[in-house]
Amino acid sequence: MKQEHIDQVSAAVAAVAERLEKGEVSNVYFVACGGSQANMMPAQYMFDRELDIPAAIYTSNEFNYATPKGFGPQSVVITCSHSGTTPETVAAAQKATDAGAVSIAFSNEVDSPLWKAAQYPIHYDHGPEAADSDKGGSVMSRLWFELLRVLDPADADVWQSGADAIDGLADVKNAAAEKYREVATKFASDNKRAPVIYTMGSGANYGEMYSLAICLFMEMQWIHSNCIHSGEYFHGPFEVTDFDVPFVITVGNGATRFLDERALAFAQKFSERLFVIDENDFDFGDLDARVREYLAPEVLGAVIRVMVEALAHDRGHALSVRRYMWQMEY
């Protein structure tokens, strides 16, 4: 990872550590929209599981217009916008800064409105030429583990191992992508004309499956979709399961794996169009199981990308094409 990114993460972590020493950290809010929000869902799950400090995730304008009562100077507010121009996210970062909270923001664009609104902006690289360890998911993951190291000092060594593992994560991603390439491309070919594709997952992986539904399928391919939480599948959604209804299902490697296994077992009985990604196939070596659970969404994303790029190719619909987004005022 570039020293630039490490230094920016370290500055944000130091600010939180300073507040913590004074007893001035009472909650953490993750605030963003769309795919940026989805990218932070694993962190909210991670923090709630590992810390006694409450953590919540908000879409930006909900945070702005229905501001949680607990928000204030003792909050840590983490925002993200790839372009740094999402108006509601810029407003949320400015709201946090003005309130005296620790205001942290991720963006690909330096000196963007979001960059200027936050106290501690963090840059990440993007595009095919960028090193994997410098892309958004990796830089974010480093902040999550570094913050846990400070906020949960009893397990600091575990969280440091997570931060240290990020530079080698590209190899894990590449291996997983190659392992699933054949089945991923077949699913894409078989479902290139599907009018709807559902996604399903839980725990740390829910955000990745949510992003697959609302961003990659709905936004970028105009395919009807919905992300179903594995724990909610049997409380209504399983009624849509049929032999010709496609699902992308991830089976996690962490605490909520049972939920995924139960949902998958039912779906396999009735649907013939499943793309199943089992995270126990991801080779993390001897990393602590807790670390593997929280790094798994990053690897899952690499597998999903293989399928989505094949789907876009087979449909003749580039992932960059939009009808409304960025095309007009809304």
C-alpha positions in Angstrom: 0.0 0.0 0.0 1.2 3.5 -0.9 2.7 5.5 2.0 0.2 8.2 1.1 -2.7 6.0 2.0 -1.1 4.5 5.1 -0.4 8.0 6.4 -3.9 9.2 5.9 -5.3 6.1 7.6 -2.9 6.6 10.5 -3.9 10.2 10.9 -7.6 9.2 11.2 -6.8 6.4 13.6 -4.7 8.7 15.8 -7.6 11.2 16.0 -9.9 8.4 17.2 -7.3 7.2 19.7 -6.8 10.7 21.1 -10.6 11.0 21.7 -10.7 7.5 23.2 -8.1 8.4 25.7 -10.3 11.3 26.9 -13.4 9.0 27.0 -14.9 10.9 24.1 -15.9 8.1 21.7 -19.5 7.0 22.3 -20.6 5.7 18.8 -19.5 5.2 15.2 -21.7 6.0 12.2 -21.0 4.8 8.7 -22.7 7.2 6.2 -22.9 6.9 2.4 -25.1 6.1 -0.6 -25.4 3.1 -3.0 -22.3 1.1 -3.6 -20.3 3.3 -1.2 -22.7 2.5 1.6 -22.6 -1.2 0.7 -18.8 -1.1 0.9 -19.1 0.0 4.5 -21.7 -2.6 5.6 -19.0 -5.2 6.5 -17.4 -2.6 8.8 -20.6 -1.9 10.7 -21.2 -5.7 11.1 -17.5 -6.1 12.2 -17.6 -3.2 14.7 -20.9 -4.3 16.2 -19.6 -7.9 16.7 -16.2 -6.9 18.2 -16.8 -3.7 20.1 -19.0 -2.5 22.9 -19.2 0.9 21.2 -22.4 1.0 19.1 -22.0 1.3 15.4 -24.7 2.1 12.9 -25.0 2.6 9.1 -27.1 5.3 7.5 -27.8 6.3 3.9 -26.6 9.9 3.8 -29.8 11.9 3.6 -31.4 9.8 6.3 -28.5 10.8 8.5 -29.0 14.4 7.4 -32.8 14.6 7.8 -33.5 12.0 10.5 -30.2 12.5 12.5 -29.8 9.9 15.2 -30.1 11.3 18.7 -26.8 9.8 19.8 -24.9 11.8 17.2 -22.6 14.6 18.5 -19.1 15.6 19.4 -18.3 12.1 20.8 -19.2 10.4 17.5 -16.9 9.0 14.8 -18.5 9.6 11.4 -17.1 7.8 8.4 -18.3 8.7 4.9 -17.5 7.7 1.4 -18.2 8.9 -2.1 -16.1 7.7 -5.1 -16.4 11.0 -6.9 -16.4 13.1 -3.7 -19.3 15.0 -5.1 -22.4 13.1 -3.8 -24.3 16.1 -2.3 -26.0 14.3 0.5 -22.7 12.6 1.6 -20.8 15.9 1.4 -23.5 17.4 3.7 -23.2 14.5 6.1 -19.4 14.9 6.4 -19.8 18.7 6.9 -22.5 18.0 9.5 -20.1 15.8 11.4 -17.2 18.3 11.1 -19.4 21.2 12.3 -20.6 19.1 15.3 -17.0 18.5 16.4 -17.2 14.7 15.7 -14.2 12.9 14.2 -15.1 13.2 10.5 -13.4 10.7 8.2 -14.0 10.5 4.4 -13.0 8.1 1.7 -12.8 9.3 -1.9 -11.0 8.6 -5.2 -10.9 12.4 -5.8 -8.5 14.6 -3.8 -9.7 18.1 -3.1 -13.3 17.2 -4.0 -16.1 18.7 -1.9 -16.2 15.6 0.3 -12.5 15.8 0.8 -12.8 19.4 2.0 -15.8 18.7 4.2 -14.1 16.0 6.3 -11.3 16.5 8.9 -9.5 13.3 7.9 -9.9 12.6 4.1 -8.4 9.3 2.8 -7.6 8.8 -0.8 -7.8 5.5 -2.7 -6.8 4.6 -6.2 -9.1 3.2 -8.9 -8.8 1.7 -12.4 -7.1 -1.2 -14.0 -3.6 0.3 -13.5 -4.1 0.6 -9.7 -2.5 -1.9 -7.4 -5.1 -4.0 -5.6 -3.7 -2.9 -2.2 -4.4 0.8 -3.0 -8.0 0.4 -4.2 -11.0 1.4 -2.1 -11.8 -1.9 -0.5 -8.2 -2.5 0.6 -7.6 1.0 2.0 -11.0 0.8 3.8 -10.1 -2.6 5.2 -6.9 -1.2 6.6 -8.8 1.6 8.4 -11.3 -1.0 9.9 -8.5 -3.2 11.3 -6.4 -0.2 12.5 -9.5 1.2 14.3 -10.2 -2.1 15.9 -6.6 -2.3 17.0 -7.2 0.9 18.9 -10.7 0.3 20.1 -10.2 -3.3 21.1 -6.6 -3.4 22.5 -7.1 -6.8 24.1 -7.1 -8.3 20.6 -4.7 -5.8 19.0 -2.5 -8.5 17.6 -5.4 -10.2 15.8 -6.4 -6.9 14.2 -2.9 -6.0 13.3 -2.6 -9.3 11.4 -5.7 -8.3 9.4 -4.0 -5.0 8.5 -0.8 -6.8 7.6 -2.7 -9.3 5.4 -4.1 -6.7 3.0 -1.0 -6.3 0.9 -1.2 -10.0 0.1 -4.9 -10.1 -0.6 -4.6 -9.8 -4.3 -3.2 -13.3 -4.5 -6.2 -14.7 -2.6 -8.6 -12.8 -4.9 -6.9 -13.9 -8.1 -6.9 -17.6 -6.9 -10.6 -17.4 -6.0 -11.5 -15.7 -9.2 -9.8 -18.4 -11.3 -11.3 -21.2 -9.2 -14.8 -19.9 -9.9 -14.3 -18.6 -13.5 -15.8 -21.5 -15.3 -19.0 -21.7 -13.2 -19.3 -17.9 -13.1 -19.1 -17.5 -16.9 -21.6 -20.4 -17.4 -24.1 -18.8 -15.0 -23.7 -15.5 -16.9 -24.3 -17.2 -20.2 -27.3 -19.2 -18.9 -28.9 -16.1 -17.4 -28.1 -13.4 -19.9 -31.8 -13.0 -20.7 -33.1 -13.5 -17.2 -35.5 -10.6 -16.3 -34.7 -10.9 -12.6 -31.8 -12.3 -10.6 -31.9 -12.5 -6.8 -28.9 -12.3 -4.5 -28.6 -13.7 -1.0 -26.1 -13.6 1.8 -25.6 -12.6 5.5 -23.2 -11.3 8.0 -20.1 -9.6 6.7 -21.1 -10.5 3.1 -24.5 -8.9 3.1 -23.1 -5.6 1.8 -21.4 -7.2 -1.2 -24.6 -9.0 -2.2 -26.6 -5.8 -1.7 -24.2 -4.0 -4.0 -24.5 -6.8 -6.5 -28.3 -6.4 -6.6 -28.6 -2.6 -6.6 -25.4 -1.5 -8.4 -24.2 -4.3 -10.7 -27.5 -5.8 -11.7 -30.0 -2.9 -11.4 -27.9 0.1 -12.1 -25.3 -1.3 -14.5 -27.3 -4.0 -16.3 -31.0 -2.9 -15.8 -31.8 -6.3 -14.5 -34.5 -6.5 -11.8 -33.0 -7.7 -8.6 -33.3 -7.8 -4.8 -30.9 -8.7 -2.1 -32.4 -11.2 0.4 -30.8 -11.7 3.8 -30.3 -15.4 4.4 -31.9 -15.1 7.8 -35.0 -13.5 6.2 -35.4 -16.0 3.3 -37.8 -18.2 5.1 -39.9 -15.2 6.3 -41.5 -14.5 2.9 -38.9 -14.4 0.0 -38.6 -18.2 -0.3 -42.1 -18.2 -1.9 -40.6 -16.8 -5.2 -38.2 -19.8 -5.5 -38.8 -21.9 -8.6 -37.0 -24.0 -11.1 -36.3 -21.1 -13.5 -35.6 -18.4 -10.9 -31.9 -17.5 -10.7 -30.1 -16.7 -7.5 -26.5 -15.8 -6.6 -25.9 -17.1 -3.1 -22.8 -16.7 -1.0 -22.1 -19.1 1.9 -20.0 -17.3 4.4 -17.0 -18.5 6.3 -17.9 -16.8 9.6 -20.5 -16.7 12.4 -23.6 -16.6 10.1 -22.6 -19.5 7.8 -25.5 -21.7 9.2 -28.0 -19.1 7.9 -26.5 -19.3 4.4 -26.3 -23.1 4.5 -30.0 -23.4 5.5 -31.2 -21.1 2.8 -29.0 -22.8 0.2 -30.3 -26.2 1.1 -33.9 -25.1 0.4 -33.0 -23.2 -2.8 -31.2 -26.2 -4.2 -34.4 -28.3 -3.9 -36.4 -26.0 -6.2 -34.2 -23.8 -8.3 -32.0 -25.1 -11.2 -30.3 -21.7 -11.7 -28.0 -21.1 -8.8 -24.6 -19.6 -8.6 -23.1 -20.6 -5.3 -19.9 -19.1 -3.9 -18.6 -20.9 -0.8 -16.1 -18.8 1.1 -14.5 -21.9 2.6 -12.9 -22.2 -0.9 -11.0 -19.0 -0.3 -7.4 -19.7 0.8 -6.3 -17.3 3.5 -3.6 -19.6 4.8 -3.1 -19.5 8.6 -4.9 -16.2 9.2 -7.1 -16.1 12.3 -10.7 -17.1 11.6 -12.0 -13.8 12.8 -9.8 -12.0 10.3 -10.8 -14.3 7.5 -14.4 -13.6 8.0 -13.9 -9.8 7.6 -11.6 -10.1 4.6 -13.9 -12.5 2.8 -16.2 -9.8 1.3 -13.2 -8.4 -0.6 -12.5 -11.8 -2.1 -16.1 -12.4 -2.8 -16.2 -9.2 -4.8 -13.5 -10.5 -7.1 -15.5 -13.7 -7.8 -18.6 -11.7 -8.4 -16.8 -9.4 -10.8 -15.9 -12.3 -13.1 -19.5 -13.3 -13.4 -20.8 -9.7 -13.9 -18.2 -8.9 -16.6 -19.1 -12.1 -18.4 -22.8 -11.2 -18.1 -22.3 -7.7 -19.4 -20.3 -9.1 -22.4 -23.0 -11.7 -23.2 -25.8 -9.2 -22.9 -24.0 -6.6 -25.1 -24.5 -4.1 -22.3 -21.4 -2.4 -21.0 -21.2 -1.8 -17.3 -20.6 1.9 -17.9 -24.0 2.5 -19.7 -26.6 4.5 -17.8 -30.1 5.9 -18.8 -30.6 8.3 -15.9 -27.5 8.4 -13.6 -25.3 11.3 -14.5 -27.4 12.0 -17.6 -29.8 14.5 -16.1 -30.8 16.4 -13.0 -32.5 14.3 -10.4 
